[in-house]
Amino acid sequence: MPVVLPETAEVARGALPFGLGRLRLAPDGTFTISAPPAPSIIRFVADEIPVTVDILPYDGEVQCHLHCPIGHVPFSAQSASRRSAVLVVLAAARSLRRCRLGVENGQAIVLRASWSMKGPLPHASLFLEIIHVLKEVRPFLRILAPHL
């Protein structure tokens, strides 16, 4: 009995959190826990901005999530004009098609994009999509830069 409990605990720790279809009961009465595939993570710097892309295979397709911390919205006490300029640029960035510039945790400006592709992911397609996202947001980033 003492041998079974550590193994069960180790399997449970590796497979958490539980989701739909993760627990299976075999006909012989044994439980199996399927762990989700770990995402591949690509990190690089473009235009002095750290870019993180998570690549996760899911149900016959590949989901990609891009995340870039851009800076922080200045407080009104620091400079009301800089803050209003940043908020105007963020409002104008709502027209972006491939990505979103937004504010998280009250002050942090982030760039986020998500897309999915069918089948295995060719590297050329992945980097082409990343380049499209960065090219689309670049004019907004250049306007934002002096105000951050």
Backbone torsions as a table, in degrees:
resi	resn	phi	psi	omega
1	MET	NA	-42.1	-179.6
2	PRO	-63.6	-24.2	-179.8
3	VAL	-74.3	-34.2	-176.5
4	VAL	-71.0	-41.1	-175.3
5	LEU	-62.9	-46.5	178.3
6	PRO	-61.7	-39.1	179.0
7	GLU	-64.6	-42.9	178.7
8	THR	-62.9	-42.9	179.2
9	ALA	-64.2	-39.0	-179.7
10	GLU	-65.8	-42.0	178.2
11	VAL	-64.4	-43.7	-178.7
12	ALA	-64.4	-40.1	-178.7
13	ARG	-65.3	-37.5	-178.5
14	GLY	-74.3	-20.8	-174.0
15	ALA	-104.7	-2.7	179.9
16	LEU	-73.4	153.1	-3.6
17	PRO	-79.8	154.3	-179.2
18	PHE	-77.0	145.7	177.5
19	GLY	-141.7	-179.7	-178.9
20	LEU	-61.3	127.3	177.5
21	GLY	80.4	8.1	-177.4
22	ARG	-85.9	-30.1	179.1
23	LEU	-101.2	132.6	178.9
24	ARG	-131.0	142.2	176.3
25	LEU	-111.7	114.0	-179.2
26	ALA	-74.2	158.9	179.5
27	PRO	-58.5	-26.6	179.4
28	ASP	-83.4	1.8	175.4
29	GLY	94.6	6.3	179.2
30	THR	-93.1	142.7	176.1
31	PHE	-89.2	141.7	169.7
32	THR	-127.0	145.4	179.3
33	ILE	-120.0	120.2	179.7
34	SER	-93.6	128.1	178.9
35	ALA	-88.6	140.1	177.6
36	PRO	-69.7	152.0	177.1
37	PRO	-65.9	141.2	178.6
38	ALA	-75.0	140.3	179.5
39	PRO	-70.8	148.3	168.8
40	SER	-84.4	140.9	-177.0
41	ILE	-122.8	128.3	175.8
42	ILE	-112.9	128.0	177.2
43	ARG	-124.4	134.3	176.0
44	PHE	-156.8	173.0	179.6
45	VAL	-117.2	127.6	177.4
46	ALA	-129.1	126.4	-178.4
47	ASP	53.2	40.8	179.0
48	GLU	64.7	21.8	178.8
49	ILE	-118.4	126.0	177.1
50	PRO	-71.3	128.9	-178.0
51	VAL	-115.8	133.5	175.5
52	THR	-123.6	128.7	177.3
53	VAL	-121.9	121.2	175.6
54	ASP	-98.0	130.7	-179.2
55	ILE	-119.0	119.5	-174.3
56	LEU	-129.7	116.7	174.4
57	PRO	-71.2	135.4	-178.0
58	TYR	-152.3	115.7	170.0
59	ASP	53.4	49.9	176.3
60	GLY	82.6	1.2	176.3
61	GLU	-135.4	173.1	-179.7
62	VAL	-117.8	125.5	177.2
63	GLN	-101.5	133.7	-179.7
64	CYS	-120.8	136.7	179.1
65	HIS	-130.0	121.4	-179.9
66	LEU	-104.5	137.7	-179.0
67	HIS	-140.2	128.6	178.2
68	CYS	-135.8	119.9	171.2
69	PRO	-77.5	125.7	-175.2
70	ILE	-97.9	-43.5	-177.5
71	GLY	166.9	-156.8	-179.5
72	HIS	-129.1	145.2	175.1
73	VAL	-71.1	126.6	178.9
74	PRO	-64.1	145.9	175.5
75	PHE	-71.7	152.3	178.6
76	SER	-59.1	-34.4	-179.4
77	ALA	-68.3	-29.5	178.1
78	GLN	-71.2	-52.1	-179.7
79	SER	-167.3	107.8	-179.0
80	ALA	-65.0	-35.5	-178.9
81	SER	-69.8	-40.7	177.5
82	ARG	-64.2	-42.3	179.8
83	ARG	-62.2	-46.3	-179.2
84	SER	-66.0	-35.6	177.3
85	ALA	-64.3	-42.4	178.4
86	VAL	-63.2	-43.9	-179.3
87	LEU	-65.8	-34.4	176.9
88	VAL	-65.9	-42.8	179.1
89	VAL	-64.7	-41.8	178.4
90	LEU	-63.5	-37.2	177.4
91	ALA	-66.8	-39.1	178.7
92	ALA	-68.7	-27.9	-178.6
93	ALA	-73.6	-4.6	177.0
94	ARG	-64.2	-17.5	-179.3
95	SER	-80.5	-4.7	179.6
96	LEU	-62.9	137.6	-177.0
97	ARG	-91.5	-39.6	-172.3
98	ARG	-91.9	-17.4	-172.9
99	CYS	-149.4	175.4	178.9
100	ARG	-133.5	132.9	169.3
101	LEU	-99.8	125.8	-177.7
102	GLY	-147.4	178.1	-179.7
103	VAL	-114.3	127.5	177.6
104	GLU	-118.6	151.5	177.4
105	ASN	53.5	33.6	174.7
106	GLY	87.7	-41.1	-173.7
107	GLN	-134.7	-19.0	-173.6
108	ALA	-78.3	124.1	176.9
109	ILE	-90.3	126.8	-179.2
110	VAL	-131.2	151.1	172.8
111	LEU	-106.8	128.5	178.7
112	ARG	-132.0	142.7	174.8
113	ALA	-147.9	147.1	176.6
114	SER	-140.2	142.0	175.3
115	TRP	-155.5	162.8	177.3
116	SER	-133.4	153.2	180.0
117	MET	-133.8	144.8	179.3
118	LYS	-77.7	145.3	172.9
119	GLY	70.1	-165.2	179.0
120	PRO	-66.5	147.5	-173.6
121	LEU	-92.3	112.3	173.7
122	PRO	-74.4	138.6	-177.6
123	HIS	-59.4	-37.3	-179.5
124	ALA	-61.5	-40.5	179.2
125	SER	-66.6	-39.5	179.4
126	LEU	-62.4	-51.1	-176.9
127	PHE	-70.9	-29.4	175.0
128	LEU	-63.3	-43.2	178.8
129	GLU	-64.9	-41.2	177.6
130	ILE	-61.6	-43.1	179.3
131	ILE	-63.4	-41.3	177.6
132	HIS	-60.4	-43.3	179.3
133	VAL	-61.9	-48.2	-177.5
134	LEU	-66.7	-35.9	177.3
135	LYS	-67.5	-36.5	-179.5
136	GLU	-68.3	-37.2	-174.8
137	VAL	-90.0	-16.8	-175.5
138	ARG	-52.2	-45.6	179.1
139	PRO	-59.2	-37.5	179.1
140	PHE	-68.7	-38.1	178.9
141	LEU	-66.1	-37.1	178.2
142	ARG	-67.1	-34.6	176.7
143	ILE	-72.8	-37.4	-179.6
144	LEU	-69.6	-34.7	-170.3
145	ALA	-49.2	-48.3	-178.0
146	PRO	-69.1	-16.4	-175.6
147	HIS	-96.1	-7.1	-178.4
148	LEU	-92.9	NA	NA
